[in-house]
Amino acid sequence: MKTKLILILPITFLILFFYLPLISIIHEGLWDNGFTLKYLKTVLSNSYHRGIILFTIKQALASTLLTLALGLPGAYIFAKYDFPGKSFVKAILTVPFVMPSIMVALGFILLFGKQGFFTQLIGRDLGILYSWKAILIAHAFYNFPIVVRMVSSLWQRINPHYEEVAMSLGAKGFTLFRKVTLPMLLPGIFASSMLTFIFCFLSFSIPLILGGYKYATIEVDIFTSIMTLLDFKVGSALAIIQIALSFAFMYVYIKSLDMYAKAEEQRIFRQPQKLTLGELASLKGLLIGIYSLIVFIFIISPLLAVLYDSLIFQGKFSLEWYRRVFSAKYNPIFGANTLIAIKNSLLFGFSAVLLSTTIALIIAYALHRWQFKGKNIFEALVMLPLGSSAITLGLGYIRTFHKPPLELLGTWYIIVFAHTIIAYPFVLRAVSAVLRKIKPNLKEAALSLGAKEWQAFLKVELPLSLGGIIIGAIFAFAISIAELGATYMLYQPEYTTITIAVYRFLSARQWGSASALSVILMIVSAVSFMIIEKIGEEIW
């Protein structure tokens, strides 16, 4: 019983820095000298707000379908084939998931803007920017890694004997895939689809920057109502609607994770086959080549566009933009400078790693090793931060921590707490995945030899779960240094981060400096995911 008291630490943290801000938003939207539904009715009776809610759902659904169309062939290639540089390619393709939205917008502007590369190549504006098409493509850019990694991980675990039996009975080609392979892949496809849908539903910067107010989502509507119109009541009512919908989607996602986890427990791990020159010269090779070109255009080229822009100064290759990034003379980050921004990002990142890893480790251990009443409800509650948006979280912190006894606004650690809430679900997923693979009888053997529960954990289970913990920590760090939404609402000038600095450079129209700083962030993210590939655990 004493051991289980350690759960007080993560529960208290989640109550203070997730549920309390959430309750403050709900109170703001449902309370006006007493309980009222007036503001909810105001939102739902307004055709503009209703249109935004409907568009948010529609664009999230369309973005998910596009992401699946782009990601499933990639999942097949990574699951079935082995080729030189596979780990490096997989790491690079994962980088978009943690890229700041402001950098993604920059990449798309450089490619598809009126003076962009593809516009000049074709000779006319494709009409992608500032439209719903830009939103869908950018969302696919962000969430493509989710589908590739989740589905390919499950695809490699499909027992080949099922397909061999079906082939012996005459099934082949698409019939074999539709009747045998696809049903076994459905848990991974559905789980990755739900996670993609949630992220697209909660998207803020992409619709705002690439779509404009004409294609606003609920997130943009909340931000506009509060930060521009100063209408906290309507903004809170919109947030309540968003919270209700996102939590419903989260419930479905959590259920889908159960199916995915059971499917992933298959003991057989299919070894990828070498991609031969003969296959590359066949129709299959042609299709792989066409698919690779599509991925290059929509996934890789935005990253390369930013890299190229950072190396071009006055029409020539130069490192001038990198020099200006660190020069006070060209620095528009008022109240800070680039070195301070990097220092802050590292401080917030490592602090978020420490907190999120500790919290996730305790919760994951409780979920996978202890039995208690209400365990399913507890699991759903601790996973809810994954379904919360950065803007809503920032709003909740502004409402909750602006006065004693919790007057935390304006401090650096309030940003760390926000980053921890945003990153911790991914750490929980990583640690849960590795704890699930550790056989309980190892702990039982240690207990039978006289070890106490905490000793068995420290000496047996913790060393075995170290790989998952390291991966979760790396992922938390990558998410923290790339976070923009909540940070923008909470930071003071002296706590400027790399992502805020990129935004400041763009605001000062220093595109090259913004690109240079974005490249630094890309390199950090790429190295992080290459380490993840080296360790070889999945955290999705």
SEDO-809725 format. One line per 8 residues: their letters; for each residue x, y, z of C-alpha. Coordinates in Angstrom, 1 decimal, always signed. Example, Ala and Ser with C-alpha at 12.3 -4.5 7.8 and 13.67 -1.06 7.14 Angstrom:
<recs>
as = +12.3,-4.5,+7.8 | +13.7,-1.1,+7.1;
</recs>
This chain:
<recs>
mktklili = +0.0,+0.0,+0.0 | +2.9,+2.4,+0.8 | +4.4,+1.8,-2.6 | +1.1,+2.9,-4.3 | +1.3,+6.3,-2.5 | +3.8,+7.3,-5.1 | +0.9,+7.8,-7.5 | +0.1,+11.0,-5.5;
lpitflil = +3.0,+12.8,-7.3 | +1.7,+12.4,-10.9 | -2.0,+12.7,-9.9 | -1.3,+16.0,-8.1 | +0.7,+17.3,-11.1 | -2.1,+16.5,-13.5 | -4.7,+18.0,-11.3 | -2.8,+21.2,-10.8;
ffylplis = -1.5,+21.7,-14.4 | -4.1,+20.1,-16.5 | -7.5,+19.5,-14.9 | -7.5,+22.7,-12.8 | -6.9,+24.9,-15.9 | -9.5,+22.9,-17.8 | -12.1,+23.4,-15.0 | -11.4,+27.2,-15.0;
iiheglwd = -12.2,+27.3,-18.7 | -15.4,+25.3,-18.2 | -16.4,+27.6,-15.3 | -15.7,+30.7,-17.4 | -18.0,+29.5,-20.2 | -20.8,+28.1,-18.0 | -20.9,+30.7,-15.2 | -22.2,+34.2,-15.1;
ngftlkyl = -23.7,+35.1,-11.7 | -24.8,+31.4,-11.7 | -24.9,+28.4,-14.0 | -25.8,+29.4,-17.5 | -25.8,+27.9,-21.0 | -26.1,+31.4,-22.6 | -22.7,+31.5,-24.1 | -22.9,+28.0,-25.4;
ktvlsnsy = -26.2,+28.9,-27.1 | -24.7,+32.1,-28.4 | -21.9,+30.1,-30.1 | -24.2,+27.3,-31.4 | -26.9,+29.7,-32.7 | -24.3,+31.8,-34.6 | -23.9,+30.6,-38.2 | -20.3,+31.8,-38.3;
hrgiilft = -19.3,+29.7,-35.3 | -21.3,+26.7,-36.5 | -19.6,+26.9,-39.9 | -16.2,+26.9,-38.2 | -17.0,+23.9,-36.1 | -18.2,+22.0,-39.2 | -15.2,+23.0,-41.2 | -12.8,+21.9,-38.4;
ikqalast = -14.3,+18.4,-38.5 | -14.4,+18.2,-42.3 | -10.8,+19.4,-42.7 | -9.6,+17.0,-40.0 | -11.4,+14.1,-41.8 | -10.0,+15.1,-45.2 | -6.5,+15.6,-43.8 | -6.7,+12.1,-42.2;
lltlalgl = -7.7,+10.5,-45.5 | -4.9,+12.3,-47.4 | -2.4,+11.3,-44.7 | -3.5,+7.6,-45.0 | -3.2,+7.8,-48.8 | +0.3,+9.1,-48.5 | +1.4,+7.1,-45.5 | +0.2,+3.5,-46.2;
pgayifak = +2.4,+2.9,-49.2 | +5.4,+4.1,-47.1 | +4.4,+1.7,-44.3 | +4.4,-1.1,-46.9 | +7.9,-0.2,-48.2 | +9.5,+0.2,-44.7 | +7.8,-3.1,-43.5 | +8.7,-5.2,-46.5;
ydfpgksf = +12.0,-4.0,-47.7 | +15.5,-3.3,-46.4 | +17.8,-0.9,-48.2 | +20.9,+1.2,-47.5 | +20.3,+4.2,-45.3 | +16.8,+3.0,-44.2 | +17.2,+4.1,-40.6 | +18.4,+7.5,-41.7;
vkailtvp = +15.5,+7.9,-44.2 | +13.0,+6.9,-41.5 | +14.5,+9.4,-39.1 | +14.4,+12.2,-41.6 | +10.7,+11.4,-42.5 | +9.8,+11.6,-38.8 | +11.3,+15.1,-38.4 | +8.1,+16.9,-39.7;
fvmpsimv = +6.1,+15.6,-36.7 | +8.0,+17.9,-34.3 | +8.7,+20.8,-36.6 | +7.3,+24.2,-35.4 | +4.3,+25.1,-37.5 | +5.8,+28.5,-38.3 | +8.7,+26.7,-40.0 | +6.4,+24.5,-42.0;
algfillf = +4.5,+27.6,-43.2 | +7.9,+29.1,-44.2 | +8.7,+25.9,-46.2 | +5.4,+25.9,-48.0 | +5.7,+29.6,-48.8 | +9.1,+29.1,-50.3 | +7.8,+26.3,-52.4 | +4.2,+27.2,-53.3;
gkqgfftq = +4.1,+31.0,-52.9 | +3.8,+33.5,-55.8 | +7.6,+33.6,-55.9 | +8.1,+30.0,-54.8 | +10.1,+27.3,-56.5 | +7.2,+25.3,-58.0 | +5.4,+28.5,-59.0 | +8.4,+29.6,-61.0;
ligrdlgi = +9.0,+26.1,-62.4 | +5.5,+25.7,-63.7 | +5.0,+29.3,-64.7 | +1.8,+30.0,-62.8 | +0.4,+30.1,-59.2 | -1.0,+26.7,-58.3 | -3.4,+28.4,-55.8 | -2.3,+26.2,-52.9;
lyswkail = -1.3,+28.8,-50.4 | -4.1,+30.5,-48.3 | -6.6,+27.8,-49.2 | -8.0,+24.6,-47.8 | -5.6,+22.7,-50.0 | -2.6,+24.1,-48.1 | -4.2,+23.1,-44.8 | -4.7,+19.5,-46.0;
iahafynf = -1.2,+19.1,-47.5 | +0.5,+20.6,-44.4 | -1.5,+18.3,-42.1 | -0.4,+15.3,-44.2 | +3.2,+16.6,-44.0 | +2.9,+16.7,-40.2 | +1.1,+13.4,-39.6 | +2.6,+11.2,-42.3;
pivvrmvs = +5.2,+9.8,-39.8 | +2.4,+8.5,-37.5 | +0.8,+6.4,-40.2 | +4.2,+5.1,-41.6 | +5.6,+4.1,-38.2 | +2.4,+2.6,-36.6 | +1.3,+0.6,-39.6 | +4.8,-0.5,-40.7;
slwqrinp = +5.5,-1.7,-37.1 | +2.3,-3.8,-37.2 | +2.9,-5.0,-40.8 | +6.2,-6.5,-39.8 | +4.5,-8.5,-37.0 | +2.0,-10.2,-39.3 | +2.5,-13.9,-39.3 | +3.5,-14.9,-42.8;
hyeevams = +1.9,-18.3,-42.4 | -1.6,-16.7,-42.7 | -0.7,-15.3,-46.2 | +1.0,-18.6,-47.2 | -2.1,-20.6,-46.3 | -4.3,-18.1,-48.3 | -1.9,-18.3,-51.3 | -2.1,-22.1,-51.2;
lgakgftl = -5.9,-21.8,-51.5 | -5.6,-19.6,-54.6 | -5.6,-16.1,-53.1 | -3.1,-13.7,-54.7 | -2.5,-10.0,-55.4 | -5.1,-7.6,-54.2 | -7.5,-10.4,-53.1 | -4.8,-11.7,-50.7;
frkvtlpm = -4.2,-8.2,-49.3 | -8.0,-7.4,-49.0 | -9.0,-10.7,-47.3 | -5.9,-11.6,-45.2 | -3.4,-8.8,-44.8 | -5.8,-5.8,-44.5 | -7.9,-7.2,-41.6 | -4.8,-7.8,-39.6;
llpgifas = -3.6,-4.2,-40.4 | -6.9,-2.5,-39.4 | -5.9,-2.0,-35.7 | -2.8,+0.0,-36.8 | -4.7,+1.9,-39.6 | -7.5,+2.8,-37.3 | -5.3,+3.8,-34.3 | -3.0,+6.0,-36.6;
smltfifc = -6.1,+7.5,-38.3 | -7.7,+8.5,-34.9 | -4.4,+10.1,-33.7 | -4.0,+11.9,-37.0 | -7.6,+13.1,-36.8 | -7.2,+14.4,-33.3 | -4.0,+16.4,-34.2 | -5.7,+17.8,-37.3;
flsfsipl = -8.8,+18.7,-35.3 | -6.7,+20.6,-32.7 | -4.6,+22.3,-35.3 | -4.0,+26.0,-34.8 | -1.0,+27.6,-36.6 | -1.4,+25.7,-39.9 | -5.0,+26.9,-40.6 | -4.2,+30.4,-39.4;
ilggykya = -1.0,+30.9,-41.4 | -1.7,+28.8,-44.6 | -5.5,+29.1,-44.6 | -6.2,+32.5,-43.2 | -9.3,+33.5,-41.3 | -11.4,+32.4,-44.3 | -10.5,+28.8,-43.3 | -10.4,+29.2,-39.6;
tievdift = -10.7,+26.2,-37.2 | -12.1,+26.1,-33.7 | -8.6,+26.7,-32.4 | -8.2,+29.9,-34.5 | -11.7,+31.0,-33.4 | -10.8,+30.6,-29.7 | -7.6,+32.5,-30.2 | -9.3,+35.3,-32.1;
simtlldf = -12.2,+35.6,-29.6 | -9.8,+35.9,-26.6 | -6.6,+37.5,-27.8 | -8.2,+39.9,-30.4 | -11.8,+40.5,-29.4 | -11.1,+40.0,-25.6 | -14.3,+38.0,-25.3 | -13.3,+35.4,-22.7;
kvgsalai = -16.9,+34.1,-22.4 | -17.4,+33.2,-26.0 | -13.8,+32.0,-26.3 | -14.4,+29.7,-23.2 | -17.7,+28.5,-24.7 | -15.9,+27.6,-27.9 | -13.2,+25.8,-25.8 | -15.8,+23.8,-24.0;
iqialsfa = -17.2,+22.6,-27.3 | -13.8,+21.7,-28.5 | -12.9,+19.9,-25.3 | -16.1,+17.8,-25.4 | -15.5,+16.8,-29.0 | -11.7,+16.1,-28.6 | -12.3,+14.1,-25.5 | -14.9,+12.0,-27.4;
fmyvyiks = -12.4,+11.4,-30.1 | -9.7,+10.6,-27.5 | -12.0,+7.9,-26.0 | -12.2,+6.2,-29.4 | -8.4,+6.5,-29.8 | -7.7,+4.9,-26.4 | -10.0,+2.0,-27.3 | -8.2,+1.7,-30.7;
ldmyakae = -4.9,+1.6,-28.8 | -6.1,-1.5,-27.0 | -6.7,-3.3,-30.3 | -3.4,-2.1,-31.6 | -1.5,-3.2,-28.5 | -3.0,-6.7,-28.8 | -2.2,-6.9,-32.5 | +1.4,-5.7,-31.8;
eqrifrqp = +2.0,-8.5,-29.2 | +2.5,-11.1,-32.0 | +5.7,-12.8,-31.4 | +6.8,-13.2,-35.0 | +8.8,-10.3,-36.4 | +9.2,-10.5,-40.2 | +12.6,-9.6,-41.5 | +12.5,-7.1,-44.4;
qkltlgel = +13.9,-8.4,-47.7 | +16.6,-6.7,-49.7 | +15.3,-4.4,-52.4 | +17.1,-5.7,-55.4 | +18.0,-4.0,-58.7 | +15.7,-6.4,-60.5 | +12.7,-5.2,-58.5 | +13.6,-1.6,-59.0;
aslkglli = +13.6,-2.2,-62.8 | +10.1,-3.8,-62.7 | +6.6,-2.2,-62.5 | +6.8,-2.4,-58.7 | +10.1,-0.4,-58.8 | +8.4,+2.2,-61.1 | +5.5,+2.6,-58.6 | +8.0,+2.9,-55.7;
giyslivf = +9.9,+5.6,-57.7 | +6.7,+7.5,-58.4 | +5.7,+7.3,-54.7 | +9.2,+8.4,-53.6 | +8.8,+11.4,-55.9 | +5.5,+12.4,-54.3 | +6.9,+12.0,-50.8 | +9.9,+14.1,-51.9;
ifiispll = +7.7,+16.9,-53.1 | +5.3,+17.1,-50.2 | +7.4,+15.8,-47.2 | +11.1,+16.3,-48.0 | +11.1,+19.4,-50.2 | +9.6,+21.8,-47.6 | +12.6,+20.9,-45.3 | +15.1,+21.3,-48.2;
avlydsli = +13.5,+24.6,-49.2 | +14.2,+26.0,-45.7 | +17.8,+24.6,-45.8 | +18.4,+26.1,-49.3 | +17.0,+29.5,-48.2 | +19.3,+29.6,-45.2 | +22.3,+29.1,-47.5 | +21.5,+31.8,-50.1;
fqgkfsle = +22.4,+35.4,-49.5 | +22.0,+38.0,-52.3 | +21.8,+35.2,-54.9 | +25.0,+33.4,-53.7 | +25.7,+30.5,-51.4 | +26.8,+31.9,-48.1 | +26.6,+31.4,-44.3 | +25.7,+35.1,-43.8;
wyrrvfsa = +22.2,+34.2,-42.5 | +23.7,+32.0,-39.8 | +26.1,+34.8,-38.8 | +23.1,+37.2,-38.6 | +21.2,+34.8,-36.4 | +23.8,+35.3,-33.7 | +24.5,+39.0,-34.4 | +23.0,+41.6,-32.1;
kynpifga = +23.0,+44.1,-34.9 | +20.5,+42.1,-37.0 | +18.6,+40.6,-34.0 | +14.9,+41.5,-33.7 | +14.3,+39.4,-30.6 | +13.6,+42.3,-28.2 | +14.5,+41.4,-24.6 | +16.6,+38.4,-25.6;
ntliaikn = +19.0,+37.2,-28.2 | +19.4,+34.0,-30.1 | +21.9,+32.4,-27.6 | +19.4,+33.1,-24.8 | +16.6,+31.6,-26.9 | +18.7,+28.4,-27.4 | +19.6,+28.3,-23.7 | +15.9,+28.7,-22.8;
sllfgfsa = +14.9,+26.0,-25.2 | +17.5,+23.6,-23.8 | +16.4,+24.5,-20.2 | +12.7,+24.0,-20.9 | +13.4,+20.8,-22.9 | +15.6,+19.1,-20.3 | +13.2,+20.2,-17.5 | +10.2,+18.8,-19.4;
vllsttia = +12.1,+15.6,-20.0 | +12.8,+15.1,-16.3 | +9.2,+15.9,-15.3 | +7.4,+14.0,-18.1 | +9.6,+10.9,-17.7 | +9.1,+10.7,-14.0 | +5.3,+11.2,-14.2 | +5.0,+8.8,-17.2;
liiayalh = +7.1,+6.1,-15.6 | +5.0,+6.0,-12.4 | +1.7,+6.0,-14.2 | +2.8,+3.4,-16.8 | +4.0,+1.1,-14.0 | +0.7,+1.5,-12.1 | -1.3,+0.7,-15.2 | +0.7,-2.4,-16.2;
rwqfkgkn = +1.6,-3.9,-12.8 | -1.2,-3.0,-10.3 | -4.8,-3.9,-10.2 | -7.2,-1.5,-8.6 | -10.9,-0.3,-8.9 | -11.5,+2.2,-11.6 | -8.3,+1.3,-13.5 | -10.0,+1.8,-17.0;
ifealvml = -11.3,+5.2,-15.9 | -7.9,+6.2,-14.5 | -6.2,+5.2,-17.8 | -8.6,+7.3,-19.8 | -8.1,+10.3,-17.5 | -4.3,+10.2,-17.6 | -4.4,+10.0,-21.4 | -6.7,+13.0,-21.8;
plgssait = -3.8,+15.5,-22.1 | -3.1,+14.0,-25.6 | -6.5,+15.3,-26.6 | -6.0,+18.9,-25.3 | -4.8,+21.7,-27.5 | -1.9,+24.0,-26.8 | -4.1,+27.1,-27.2 | -6.7,+25.8,-24.8;
lglgyirt = -4.0,+24.8,-22.3 | -2.5,+28.3,-22.6 | -5.9,+29.9,-22.0 | -6.5,+27.7,-18.9 | -3.1,+28.7,-17.5 | -3.9,+32.4,-18.0 | -7.2,+32.0,-16.2 | -5.8,+29.8,-13.4;
fhkpplel = -2.3,+31.1,-12.5 | -2.7,+34.9,-12.6 | -3.3,+35.4,-8.9 | -2.3,+34.0,-5.5 | -1.9,+31.3,-4.2 | -0.9,+30.0,-7.7 | +0.5,+33.2,-9.2 | +2.8,+31.5,-11.8;
lgtwyiiv = +2.3,+33.6,-14.9 | +5.5,+35.3,-16.1 | +7.7,+32.6,-14.6 | +9.9,+30.2,-16.7 | +8.6,+27.1,-14.9 | +5.0,+27.7,-16.0 | +6.3,+27.1,-19.6 | +8.0,+23.9,-18.4;
fahtiiay = +4.8,+22.7,-16.9 | +2.9,+23.3,-20.1 | +5.6,+21.5,-22.2 | +5.4,+18.6,-19.7 | +1.6,+18.3,-20.1 | +2.0,+18.3,-23.9 | +4.9,+15.9,-24.1 | +4.1,+13.4,-21.3;
pfvlravs = +1.5,+11.3,-23.2 | +4.2,+10.3,-25.7 | +6.6,+9.3,-22.9 | +3.7,+7.3,-21.3 | +3.2,+5.5,-24.6 | +6.9,+4.7,-24.9 | +7.3,+3.4,-21.4 | +4.0,+1.5,-21.5;
avlrkikp = +5.1,-0.2,-24.7 | +8.3,-1.5,-23.2 | +6.8,-2.5,-19.8 | +4.2,-4.5,-21.7 | +7.0,-6.6,-23.2 | +8.6,-7.4,-19.8 | +7.3,-10.7,-18.5 | +5.7,-10.4,-15.0;
nlkeaals = +7.4,-13.6,-13.9 | +10.7,-11.8,-13.8 | +9.4,-9.5,-11.1 | +7.7,-12.4,-9.3 | +11.1,-14.3,-9.3 | +12.8,-11.3,-7.6 | +10.0,-11.1,-5.0 | +10.3,-14.8,-4.3;
lgakewqa = +14.0,-14.2,-3.5 | +13.1,-11.6,-0.9 | +13.2,-8.4,-2.8 | +10.6,-5.7,-2.0 | +8.5,-4.4,-4.8 | +10.5,-1.2,-5.3 | +13.7,-3.2,-5.2 | +12.4,-5.6,-7.9;
flkvelpl = +11.5,-2.6,-10.0 | +14.9,-0.9,-9.6 | +17.0,-4.0,-10.2 | +14.9,-5.9,-12.7 | +12.3,-4.0,-14.5 | +13.9,-0.5,-14.7 | +17.1,-1.8,-16.5 | +14.9,-3.8,-19.0;
slggiiig = +12.7,-0.8,-19.7 | +15.6,+1.7,-20.1 | +15.3,+1.7,-23.9 | +11.7,+2.8,-23.9 | +12.5,+5.4,-21.2 | +15.3,+6.9,-23.3 | +13.1,+7.1,-26.4 | +10.3,+8.7,-24.5;
aifafais = +12.8,+11.3,-23.1 | +14.2,+12.0,-26.5 | +10.7,+12.5,-27.9 | +9.7,+14.8,-25.0 | +12.8,+16.9,-25.6 | +12.0,+17.2,-29.4 | +8.4,+18.2,-28.7 | +9.4,+20.7,-26.1;
iaelgaty = +11.9,+22.6,-28.2 | +9.5,+22.7,-31.1 | +6.4,+23.8,-29.1 | +4.9,+27.2,-30.1 | +1.2,+27.6,-29.2 | +1.2,+27.5,-25.4 | +4.7,+29.1,-25.2 | +3.5,+32.1,-27.3;
mlyqpeyt = +0.6,+32.7,-24.8 | +2.7,+32.3,-21.7 | +6.3,+33.5,-22.3 | +8.0,+36.8,-21.3 | +10.7,+38.3,-23.6 | +13.5,+37.0,-21.4 | +12.1,+33.5,-21.8 | +12.1,+33.5,-25.6;
titiavyr = +12.6,+30.1,-27.2 | +13.9,+29.0,-30.6 | +10.4,+28.7,-32.0 | +9.5,+32.2,-30.7 | +12.7,+33.5,-32.2 | +11.8,+32.0,-35.6 | +8.5,+33.8,-35.3 | +10.2,+37.0,-34.4;
flsarqwg = +12.6,+36.8,-37.4 | +9.7,+36.2,-39.7 | +7.8,+39.1,-38.2 | +10.9,+41.3,-39.0 | +10.8,+39.8,-42.5 | +14.3,+38.3,-42.0 | +13.4,+35.1,-44.0 | +17.0,+33.9,-44.2;
sasalsvi = +17.6,+34.2,-40.5 | +14.4,+32.4,-39.8 | +15.4,+29.6,-42.1 | +18.9,+29.4,-40.5 | +17.5,+29.0,-37.0 | +14.9,+26.5,-38.3 | +17.7,+24.4,-39.8 | +19.4,+24.3,-36.4;
lmivsavs = +16.1,+23.0,-35.0 | +15.8,+20.4,-37.8 | +19.3,+19.1,-37.1 | +18.4,+18.6,-33.4 | +15.2,+16.8,-34.3 | +16.9,+14.6,-36.9 | +19.6,+13.5,-34.5 | +17.0,+12.8,-31.9;
fmiiekig = +15.1,+10.5,-34.2 | +18.2,+8.8,-35.5 | +19.0,+7.8,-31.9 | +15.4,+6.5,-31.6 | +16.0,+4.4,-34.8 | +19.3,+3.1,-33.3 | +17.6,+2.0,-30.1 | +14.8,+0.4,-32.1;
eeiw = +11.7,+0.9,-30.0 | +8.3,+2.3,-31.2 | +6.5,+4.9,-29.2 | +3.5,+5.7,-31.4;
</recs>
